[in-house]
Amino acid sequence: MKRTIIILFILGSLVVNANAQLYGQFKIIGKIILFADTLKAKNTADMQINKLKNDTNAIRIKRINNYNLAICYMAKNDIDSTCFYLSRSIKSNPDYNRFILSDTDFESLHSLPCWKVITDKIDSTFLTTIPNATKPKLAVELFHIFIRDQYARGYGLKYLDRNTIHIDSINLVRVEEIIKEHGWPTFTMVGKVAANGAFMVIQHSNNQIQKKYLDQLLDAAKNKEASAESVALLQDRIAANETHYQIYGTQVFQMKDPATGKLSKYTYFPIRDEENVDKRRKEMGLIPLKDYLKLFGIDYVPGTKFRPPTFD
């Protein structure tokens, strides 16, 4: 009985990342990013600074060194130098901007004037990627919501394992207010990244909220104002929660071993009409199921998936 209860708990807390390929990229990046706490503990900040400044690898300097230098100076509590190298990182590699906003090493900067300068630069850079957005201010807000949602789940530079429920509650209240005022945030309104922020908040809410906004998401997708991938993810999430089966194979999860307390390898919910799943996935702009599941370490063998327990 205890095992069933644990399984039920995990099944009710599906783990899925709509940007699984991006998640894999983030995990790789995370392996070469420094941690301020580690530098402090080992008293190696100065050594790392010298190493980074003398690095002659042009690609490495462009992509990572400014960011890591900021972390090194943060470990030394040199605020001016930290902010200087963060500003350089924003300019030299905008792909790291979302990391800056979520990296716990920089939390102590959040109340300082330089942080406002940094976040303004990040927001300005983000807006250059969506020059035709009709609601740029809303786009910036949803961009930050997207970052909070994703990084609270560890899909980024540093793993944040606290306050996820609190963050989700705050995000959901605001996204519902936005939808009530503006309708579903569309690509035209806020661009794809920000629109995905609204979707992620709904995707990570409860079943009642998911069903409440499914039709609005469907209508947006029909008008090419939301992604078909998002529709597939939300439909699968609802179906898996209600029937323990899915349509597109997007929902993966882990079970906890009651003996060790550790999470198992990823597995996935059974798929209805599995023979045609890749045809349906292609229609929704999804990669083949075998390739998708491989991102979670699952070797896909049709017909051998985990069967959920019977719920009496």
NUKOL-451348 format. One record per residue (C-alpha): x, y, z. Coordinates in steps of 0.2 Angstrom, whole numbers, padded with zeros to 4 digits, always signed. Each point is the difference from the previous one (the first is absolute). Last residue first. Layout:
# NUKOL-451348
XYZ...
***
This chain:
# NUKOL-451348
-0050+0008-0037+0015+0007-0009+0010-0013-0010+0018+0003+0000+0008+0008-0015+0008-0011-0014+0018+0005-0004+0004-0001-0018+0004-0016-0010-0011+0002-0015+0012+0010-0011+0018-0001+0007+0007+0017+0004+0016+0001+0009-0003+0013+0013+0014+0012+0006-0011+0015+0000+0006+0007-0016-0002-0017-0007-0018+0002+0002-0001+0013-0013+0010-0009-0012-0010-0016+0001-0016+0010+0000+0004+0009-0017+0002+0019+0001-0016+0010+0003-0007+0013-0012-0018-0005+0005-0003-0010-0017+0016-0009+0003-0005-0005+0017-0016-0008-0007+0009-0010-0013+0013-0005+0014-0015-0006+0010-0008-0011-0013+0005-0017+0007-0003+0006+0018-0019+0001-0002-0001+0007+0017+0017+0003+0009+0005-0008+0016+0008+0013+0013+0018+0002+0000+0016-0005+0009+0015+0009+0007+0012-0009+0011-0004-0002+0018-0001+0013+0014+0008-0004+0016-0008-0003+0016+0010-0016+0003-0014-0012+0005-0015+0009-0007+0008+0002-0017-0007+0016-0007-0008+0000-0017+0006+0011-0014-0010+0009-0014-0002+0002-0019-0015+0008-0009+0003+0005-0018-0006-0017-0008-0012+0008-0012-0017-0007+0006+0001-0004+0018-0006-0013+0013-0002+0002+0019-0018+0004-0003-0002+0017+0008+0017+0006+0004+0007-0008-0016-0014+0008-0010+0003+0017+0007+0019-0001-0002-0002-0007-0018-0012+0014-0005+0012+0013+0007+0015-0007-0008-0008-0002-0017-0007+0017+0000+0017+0007+0004+0008-0009-0014-0014+0007-0012+0008+0017+0004-0010+0016+0004-0005+0014-0012-0001-0011-0015-0019+0004-0001-0004-0018+0004+0013+0001+0014-0009+0015+0008-0017-0009-0001+0008-0016+0008+0008+0011+0014-0017+0008+0004-0008-0017+0000+0013-0007+0012-0002+0014+0013-0013-0007+0012+0007-0018-0002+0017+0005+0006-0007+0010+0015-0011-0015+0005+0015-0012-0002+0011+0010+0012+0014+0012-0006+0016-0005-0008-0007+0001-0018-0008+0017+0004+0016+0007+0005+0009-0007-0014-0012+0007-0013+0002+0018+0007+0019-0002-0002-0002-0007-0017-0008+0016-0005+0015+0009+0006+0012-0011-0010-0011+0001-0016-0003+0018-0001-0011+0012+0010-0015+0005-0009+0002-0007-0017+0006-0017+0008-0016+0000+0010-0004+0003+0019-0017-0008+0002-0013+0014+0003+0006+0017+0005-0008+0004+0017-0006-0017+0006+0016-0008-0008+0011+0012+0010-0009-0002+0016+0001-0019-0002+0019+0002-0003+0002+0010+0015-0009-0012+0012+0009-0015-0008+0018+0008+0002-0003+0003+0018-0006-0017+0004+0014-0008-0011+0013+0009+0010-0007-0005+0017-0001-0018-0006+0018+0000-0006+0006+0008+0016+0016-0010+0000+0009-0012-0011+0010+0013-0011+0013-0009-0011+0012+0012-0008+0002+0004-0018-0017-0005-0007-0014-0012+0000+0001-0002+0019-0019+0000+0003+0000+0017+0008+0011+0005-0015-0014-0003-0012-0015+0009+0009+0011+0015+0005+0007+0002-0017-0017-0001-0008-0007+0013+0012+0014+0011-0005-0004-0002-0018-0018+0003+0004+0004+0017+0007+0011+0005-0015-0014-0005-0012-0013+0010+0010+0011+0015-0003+0003-0004-0018-0019-0001-0004-0001+0000-0019+0015-0010-0003+0009+0006-0016+0017+0002+0006+0000-0017+0009+0019-0005+0002+0005+0018+0003-0012-0001+0015+0011-0013+0009+0015+0012-0001-0010+0014+0008-0006-0012+0013+0018-0006+0004+0007+0018+0000-0014+0005+0012+0004-0015+0011+0018+0005+0001-0003+0019+0004-0013-0006+0013+0013-0011+0008+0013+0014+0001-0012+0009+0011+0001-0013+0014-0014-0011+0007+0002-0014-0012+0019-0001+0002+0000-0012+0014-0009-0013-0011+0014+0000-0012+0007-0018+0004-0018-0006-0001+0000+0001-0019-0018+0004-0006+0002+0017-0008+0017-0003-0006-0005-0017-0008-0013+0009-0011+0014+0011-0007+0011-0014-0005-0006-0001-0018+0004+0019-0001+0019-0005-0002+0012+0015-0002-0012+0014+0005-0008-0008+0015+0017-0008+0005+0008+0017+0000-0014+0007+0012+0003-0015+0011+0019+0004+0000-0003+0018+0006-0013-0005+0013+0012-0013+0008+0015+0012-0001-0011+0014+0009-0006-0013+0013+0017-0007+0006-0007-0013+0012+0014-0011-0003-0012-0014-0005-0009+0013-0011+0016+0004-0008+0002-0019-0005-0018+0000-0006+0002+0015-0011+0016-0008-0007-0011-0015-0004-0012+0010-0010+0014+0009-0010+0009-0016-0003-0015-0010-0008-0004+0003-0018+0012+0013-0006+0015-0005+0010-0003-0018-0005-0002+0004-0018+0017+0010+0000+0010-0013+0009+0014+0010+0007-0004-0002+0018+0011+0012+0010-0015+0009+0008-0009-0016+0005+0016-0008+0008+0003+0016+0010-0018+0001+0006+0000-0018+0004+0016+0002+0011-0008+0015+0009-0016-0009+0003+0009-0016+0007-0004+0001+0019-0006-0017+0000-0016+0004+0009-0002+0017-0008+0002-0008-0018-0013-0013+0005-0012+0013+0006+0002+0010-0016-0004-0014-0012+0009-0001-0017-0009-0004-0016+0008-0014-0010-0012-0014+0005-0015+0012-0001+0002+0002-0019-0002-0019-0002-0016+0000+0010-0007+0015-0009+0002-0008-0017-0010-0015+0006-0013+0011+0006-0001+0009-0017-0003-0017-0007-0014-0003+0012-0008+0016-0003-0018-0005+0005+0008-0007+0016-0010-0014+0008-0001-0007+0018-0017-0005+0005-0005+0003+0018-0016-0010+0002+0009-0016-0006+0013+0003+0014-0013+0001+0014-0009-0016-0007+0016-0009-0001+0003+0004+0018-0017-0006+0005+0002-0016-0009+0016-0004+0008-0008+0003+0017-0014-0012-0004
***
